[in-house]
């Protein structure tokens, strides 16, 4: 760990803070950080950047910080290093405020917001603007395949994933309020983040606050097919709508899935375009329409859009095939909200037609582990043939009446002819999964965390390279 730095990231191991570190380093700043633990891909990316990272919070080991300590939203005020920062009177800021001030305020920024699909849409929009020669800056909440979650461009445009989660212990507003949008893209709005938002109305209010950040020349790009997006965007001064209906400014007149590509005929403000993108599922059609609409605002021509979409590599942990062994295809996926689970499984059935879908699900987020989502998960998992439910990750932080009843969910799924199993605490999920797999299956691990490297372990257990 160096004795001094310009920015000290506390903590540094999350994807957003890793991406911020990448932007800071490439902009010429000296960066250091700390975390309790570090895992791939963040550990790999930070090593490539040459950023020194200390493991374990130690107030006596704080370096001299010339610009600011960047405090993440997962760190409480009680953290020992935070306490030392406050006691010394060191300058501090949040990840969102730092990003907004240094990299977005002077650019034309497209903020990609919504409950689902933000990462894929952000990565896809950044890819399109890059391929169109606009040289954008980008900040992505996941890792594009073959790439990295940030891009420091010299062009006037920036594309940033707009998280609605709170900013820091000293700033309880959503992160995207710091991002200076010219375009505010709203793909969908549903109830999520039950640990900080008491109701859907509170979520809608947060997104309306994001829309209100637009200046006189700003435009909302909104999904006309989503009730939450319609409600959030309806009061904006200028809205470009995308969707399947004839009233949408950008719409799909026909779409399907063939040869590994989602293909669609689009109407772009009345101009026709044929596109193909190596994605699957109706939710990704919405993502493509969102990107097409925002691209028009940035001046991308239809031919440039079509060429860029066809060359998109996708995002890690979004129906990412890790390999095949023993006749089983092993897939890693980030889906955790019931709607995301349902749409992802619909896309998997489209991508792997006729094959049995065996799903292992870890209710990891504080939303996923809640009792109120049981009916939604029942509906979502009916798209699979076999479902293995791991223990609720944050079960100690939820009251008994708040906790998802996995046994009740198993019983309901079995009534729907889904072979469902709940893994007991202390039981190895790997053993349960492997006992259920057969040649020809597609195994999908779903979690908003690393799931104990389960998909890699399953692949290795089947004889593949995990």
C-alpha positions in Angstrom: 0.0 0.0 0.0 1.5 3.4 -1.0 1.9 6.1 1.7 -0.3 8.6 -0.2 -2.8 8.7 -3.0 -5.2 11.1 -4.6 -8.3 8.9 -4.2 -8.7 6.2 -1.6 -11.7 3.9 -2.2 -13.3 2.5 0.9 -14.2 -0.2 -0.1 -12.9 -0.9 -3.5 -13.9 -4.5 -4.3 -17.4 -4.0 -5.7 -18.0 -3.7 -9.4 -19.0 -0.1 -9.3 -16.0 1.0 -7.2 -13.7 -1.1 -9.4 -15.0 0.6 -12.5 -14.5 4.0 -10.8 -11.0 3.0 -10.0 -10.4 2.2 -13.6 -11.6 5.6 -14.8 -9.6 7.4 -12.2 -6.4 5.5 -13.0 -6.8 6.0 -16.8 -7.4 9.7 -16.1 -4.0 9.9 -14.4 -5.0 9.8 -10.7 -3.1 7.9 -8.0 -5.6 5.4 -6.5 -5.5 3.0 -3.6 -8.2 1.0 -1.8 -9.2 -1.3 1.0 -11.8 -4.1 1.4 -12.5 -7.0 3.7 -12.0 -9.5 0.8 -11.4 -9.4 -2.9 -12.8 -11.8 -5.6 -12.7 -12.1 -9.4 -13.3 -10.3 -11.6 -12.7 -7.2 -9.4 -9.4 -8.7 -8.1 -8.2 -9.4 -11.6 -9.2 -5.9 -12.9 -7.6 -4.1 -10.0 -4.4 -6.1 -10.4 -4.2 -5.2 -14.1 -4.6 -1.5 -13.2 -1.8 -1.8 -10.6 -4.0 -0.4 -7.8 -2.7 -1.3 -4.4 -5.4 -2.9 -2.2 -5.2 -3.6 1.5 -7.4 -6.4 3.0 -8.8 -5.7 6.4 -10.0 -2.3 7.7 -7.4 -0.7 9.8 -7.7 3.0 10.8 -4.0 3.3 11.6 -3.1 2.2 8.0 -5.0 5.0 6.2 -2.7 6.6 3.7 -2.4 10.3 3.2 -5.2 11.3 0.8 -4.8 14.3 -1.3 -8.2 14.6 -3.0 -10.9 12.5 -1.3 -11.8 9.3 0.4 -14.5 7.7 -1.7 -16.9 5.9 0.7 -19.2 3.2 -0.7 -22.8 2.7 0.1 -22.2 -0.7 1.7 -20.0 0.8 4.4 -21.7 2.1 7.6 -20.7 5.1 9.6 -19.5 2.7 12.3 -16.7 1.2 10.0 -13.4 1.8 11.8 -11.8 3.5 8.8 -14.8 5.7 8.3 -14.6 6.7 11.9 -10.9 7.7 11.4 -11.8 9.7 8.3 -14.3 11.6 10.2 -12.1 12.1 13.2 -9.2 13.4 11.1 -11.5 15.7 9.1 -10.4 14.1 5.8 -12.3 15.1 2.7 -14.7 12.4 1.6 -17.3 11.8 -1.1 -19.4 9.0 -2.5 -18.8 6.8 -5.5 -21.7 8.4 -7.4 -20.7 12.0 -6.6 -17.1 11.4 -7.6 -18.1 9.8 -10.9 -20.6 12.6 -11.6 -18.3 15.4 -10.9 -15.1 14.1 -12.6 -16.5 12.2 -15.6 -20.1 13.1 -16.4 -20.7 16.8 -15.6 -18.8 18.0 -18.7 -20.3 15.3 -21.0 -23.6 14.6 -22.6 -24.6 11.7 -20.4 -27.1 9.0 -21.0 -28.2 7.5 -17.7 -29.6 3.9 -18.1 -32.1 3.3 -15.3 -34.7 0.7 -14.4 -35.3 -2.3 -12.1 -34.0 -4.8 -14.7 -31.7 -4.9 -17.6 -29.5 -1.9 -16.7 -26.2 -3.6 -17.1 -26.9 -5.2 -20.5 -28.5 -2.0 -21.8 -25.6 0.1 -20.6 -23.0 -2.2 -22.1 -25.0 -2.4 -25.4 -25.4 1.3 -25.7 -21.8 2.0 -25.0 -20.8 -0.6 -27.6 -23.1 1.0 -30.2 -21.7 4.5 -29.6 -18.2 3.2 -29.6 -18.7 1.3 -32.9 -20.3 4.4 -34.4 -17.1 6.4 -33.7 -18.4 8.6 -30.9 -15.7 7.5 -28.5 -17.9 7.5 -25.3 -17.0 7.3 -21.7 -18.8 4.4 -20.0 -19.5 3.1 -16.5 -21.1 -0.3 -16.4 -22.3 -2.4 -13.4 -21.1 -5.6 -14.9 -18.2 -6.9 -17.1 -18.8 -7.0 -20.8 -17.5 -10.3 -22.3 -13.9 -9.6 -23.5 -13.9 -6.1 -22.0 -14.0 -4.2 -18.8 -16.8 -2.3 -16.9 -15.4 1.2 -17.7 -14.3 3.2 -20.7 -12.6 6.5 -20.7 -13.4 8.1 -24.0 -12.5 11.4 -25.6 -15.9 12.0 -27.1 -18.7 14.2 -25.7 -21.0 11.3 -24.8 -21.0 9.2 -21.6 -23.1 6.2 -20.9 -23.6 5.3 -17.2 -25.6 2.6 -15.4 -28.0 4.5 -13.2 -28.5 2.7 -9.9 -31.5 3.6 -7.8 -29.9 2.2 -4.6 -28.9 4.7 -2.0 -25.6 6.6 -2.4 -23.9 6.4 1.0 -24.6 6.6 4.8 -24.4 10.4 4.4 -26.5 10.5 1.3 -29.7 8.4 1.2 -30.8 9.5 -2.3 -30.4 7.2 -5.3 -27.0 7.2 -7.0 -28.4 8.4 -10.4 -29.2 11.8 -8.9 -25.5 12.6 -9.3 -25.2 11.8 -13.0 -26.1 15.0 -14.9 -28.3 13.3 -17.6 -29.1 14.6 -21.1 -30.9 11.3 -21.7 -32.6 9.5 -18.8 -33.6 6.0 -20.0 -36.3 4.2 -18.1 -36.8 0.6 -19.2 -39.0 -0.7 -16.4 -39.9 0.2 -12.8 -41.0 -2.4 -10.2 -40.9 -2.8 -6.5 -37.3 -3.8 -5.4 -34.8 -3.0 -2.7 -37.3 -3.6 0.1 -34.5 -2.9 2.6 -34.5 0.8 1.8 -37.8 1.5 -0.2 -41.0 0.9 1.8 -43.3 0.7 -1.2 -43.6 0.9 -5.0 -44.6 4.5 -4.6 -41.3 5.3 -3.0 -39.5 3.6 -5.9 -41.5 5.6 -8.4 -40.7 8.9 -6.5 -37.0 8.1 -6.8 -37.2 7.6 -10.6 -39.3 10.8 -11.0 -36.6 12.6 -9.1 -34.1 11.2 -11.7 -36.3 12.5 -14.6 -36.5 15.9 -12.9 -32.7 16.2 -13.2 -33.0 16.7 -16.9 -32.2 20.1 -18.2 -34.1 22.0 -20.9 -32.5 20.0 -23.7 -32.9 16.7 -22.0 -35.1 13.8 -23.1 -36.6 10.8 -21.4 -36.4 7.5 -23.3 -39.1 5.3 -21.8 -40.6 1.8 -22.3 -44.2 2.4 -23.4 -45.0 -1.3 -22.6 -44.1 -1.0 -18.9 -46.6 0.5 -16.5 -43.9 1.8 -14.1 -41.9 3.4 -16.9 -45.0 5.1 -18.3 -45.9 6.5 -14.9 -42.4 7.9 -14.3 -42.0 9.4 -17.8 -45.6 10.7 -18.3 -44.9 14.1 -16.8 -41.6 14.8 -18.6 -41.4 17.7 -21.1 -39.9 15.5 -23.8 -40.3 11.8 -24.1 -39.3 9.3 -26.8 -41.2 6.1 -26.3 -40.1 2.6 -27.4 -42.1 -0.6 -27.4 -44.2 -2.9 -29.4 -47.3 -0.7 -29.8 -47.9 1.3 -32.9 -47.8 4.6 -31.0 -44.2 4.1 -29.9 -41.6 6.3 -31.5 -39.3 3.4 -31.9 -40.9 0.0 -32.1 -40.5 -3.6 -33.3 -42.9 -4.5 -36.0 -41.6 -8.1 -36.0 -39.2 -10.1 -33.9 -38.0 -13.7 -33.3 -35.1 -15.8 -32.3 -33.1 -18.0 -34.8 -29.5 -19.3 -35.1 -28.5 -17.8 -31.8 -29.7 -14.3 -32.7 -32.6 -12.2 -31.6 -33.7 -10.6 -34.9 -36.2 -7.8 -35.4 -37.6 -5.4 -37.9 -37.7 -1.9 -36.3 -39.3 1.4 -37.1 -37.0 4.2 -36.0 -39.1 7.3 -36.0 -40.7 5.9 -39.1 -37.4 4.7 -40.7 -37.2 0.9 -41.1 -34.2 -1.1 -40.0 -33.4 -4.8 -39.7 -31.3 -5.8 -36.7 -29.7 -9.0 -35.3 -28.1 -9.2 -31.9 -26.7 -12.4 -30.2 -29.1 -12.2 -27.3 -32.4 -14.1 -26.4 -35.7 -13.2 -24.8 -38.3 -10.5 -24.9 -36.6 -8.6 -22.2 -33.6 -8.2 -24.4 -35.8 -7.0 -27.2 -36.8 -4.2 -24.9 -33.1 -3.5 -24.2 -32.4 -3.3 -27.9 -35.3 -0.9 -28.5 -34.1 1.2 -25.6 -30.6 1.3 -27.1 -31.9 2.1 -30.6 -33.9 5.0 -29.2 -31.0 6.5 -27.2 -28.7 6.0 -30.2 -30.9 8.1 -32.3 -30.6 10.9 -29.8 -26.8 10.6 -30.0 -27.0 10.8 -33.8 -26.2 7.2 -34.7 -27.5 6.2 -38.1 -29.6 3.0 -38.6 -26.9 1.3 -40.6 -24.4 2.0 -37.8 -26.8 0.7 -35.2 -27.5 -2.6 -37.1 -23.8 -3.3 -37.6 -22.9 -2.6 -33.9 -25.8 -4.7 -32.5 -24.6 -7.7 -34.6 -21.1 -7.6 -33.1 -22.1 -7.3 -29.4 -20.4 -9.9 -27.2 -22.8 -9.8 -24.2 -22.2 -9.4 -20.5 -20.7 -11.8 -18.1 -23.2 -13.6 -15.8 -26.1 -12.9 -18.1 -27.0 -16.4 -19.4 -23.3 -16.9 -19.7 -22.4 -20.4 -20.8 -19.3 -21.5 -18.8 -18.9 -24.8 -20.6 -20.3 -28.2 -21.2 -19.4 -31.5 -19.5 -21.1 -34.8 -19.2 -23.7 -33.7 -21.7 -24.7 -30.8 -19.4 -24.4 -27.2 -20.4 -23.5 -25.0 -17.4 -24.8 -21.4 -17.3 -24.1 -18.6 -14.8 -26.7 -15.9 -14.4 -27.2 -12.8 -12.2 -31.0 -12.9 -12.1 -32.5 -12.6 -8.6 -35.7 -10.4 -8.7 -38.7 -12.6 -9.6 -39.4 -10.8 -12.8 -35.7 -11.1 -13.9 -35.9 -14.8 -13.0 -39.0 -15.4 -15.1 -37.7 -13.5 -18.1 -34.3 -15.1 -18.0 -35.9 -18.6 -17.9 -38.1 -17.7 -20.8 -35.0 -16.6 -22.7 -33.2 -19.8 -21.7 -36.1 -21.9 -23.1 -35.8 -20.0 -26.3 -32.1 -20.4 -26.5 -32.0 -24.1 -25.5 -35.3 -25.4 -27.0 -36.4 -28.9 -26.0 -33.8 -29.2 -23.2 -34.5 -29.6 -19.5 -33.8 -26.5 -17.4 -32.3 -27.3 -14.0 -32.0 -24.2 -11.9 -30.2 -23.5 -8.6 -31.3 -20.3 -7.0 -29.7 -18.4 -4.1 -32.0 -15.8 -2.5 -29.1 -13.5 -1.8 -30.4 -9.9 -1.9 -32.5 -8.5 0.9 -35.4 -8.4 -1.5 -35.0 -12.0 -2.9 -35.2 -13.5 0.6 -38.5 -11.9 1.5 -41.8 -13.7 2.1 -43.9 -11.3 0.1 -42.2 -12.4 -3.1 -43.2 -16.1 -2.8 -46.1 -15.9 -5.2 -43.9 -14.1 -7.8 -41.2 -16.7 -7.5 -43.8 -19.5 -7.8 -44.8 -18.0 -11.2 -41.2 -17.4 -12.3 -39.9 -20.9 -11.6 -42.7 -22.6 -13.5 -40.5 -22.0 -16.6 -38.0 -24.6 -15.2 -38.3 -28.3 -14.9 -36.1 -28.7 -11.8 -35.5 -26.0 -9.1 -33.0 -26.2 -6.2 -33.5 -23.5 -3.6 -30.4 -22.6 -1.6 -30.7 -21.1 1.9 -31.6 -17.4 2.2 -28.3 -15.6 2.3 -29.3 -12.8 4.7 -31.7 -14.9 6.8 -30.2 -13.6 10.0 -31.1 -10.0 9.0 -34.8 -10.8 8.4 -37.5 -11.4 11.0 -39.1 -14.8 10.8 -42.3 -13.4 9.4 -40.3 -11.6 6.7 -38.3 -14.7 5.6 -39.1 -16.5 2.3 -40.7 -19.8 3.2 -38.7 -22.1 0.9 -40.6 -25.2 1.9 -43.9 -23.6 1.0 -42.4 -22.5 -2.4 -41.2 -26.1 -3.0 -44.7 -27.4 -2.2 -46.3 -25.0 -4.6 -43.9 -25.7 -7.4 -44.4 -29.4 -7.0 -48.1 -28.9 -7.5 -47.2 -27.3 -10.8 -45.2 -30.4 -11.8 -41.8 -28.7 -11.1 -39.3 -31.0 -9.3 -38.3 -28.6 -6.5 -35.9 -29.2 -3.6 -34.8 -26.9 -0.7 -31.2 -27.3 0.4 -30.9 -27.5 4.1 -28.5 -25.3 6.0 -25.1 -26.9 6.2 -26.0 -29.2 3.2 -23.8 -28.9 0.1 -25.7 -27.4 -2.8 -23.2 -28.9 -5.2 -24.1 -32.5 -4.2 -27.8 -31.8 -4.4 -27.5 -30.3 -7.9 -25.2 -33.0 -9.3 -27.6 -35.7 -8.0 -30.4 -34.2 -10.2 -28.4 -33.6 -13.4 -28.6 -35.8 -16.5 -27.1 -35.6 -20.0 -28.9 -33.1 -22.1 -29.7 -30.8 -19.2 -29.0 -27.1 -19.1 -27.9 -26.1 -15.5 -28.4 -22.5 -14.6 -27.1 -21.0 -11.4 -28.9 -17.8 -10.4 -27.6 -15.4 -7.7 -26.8 -11.7 -7.3 -23.6 -12.9 -5.6 -20.9 -15.4 -6.3 -23.0 -18.3 -5.0 -19.9 -19.9 -3.6 -18.6 -20.4 -7.2 -21.3 -23.0 -7.6 -21.5 -23.0 -11.4 -17.8 -23.4 -11.7 -17.8 -26.2 -9.1 -20.6 -28.0 -10.9 -18.7 -27.8 -14.2 -15.6 -29.2 -12.6 -17.6 -32.0 -10.8 -19.0 -33.0 -14.2 -15.5 -33.3 -15.6 -15.2 -30.0 -17.3 -12.8 -27.1 -16.7 -14.4 -25.1 -13.8 
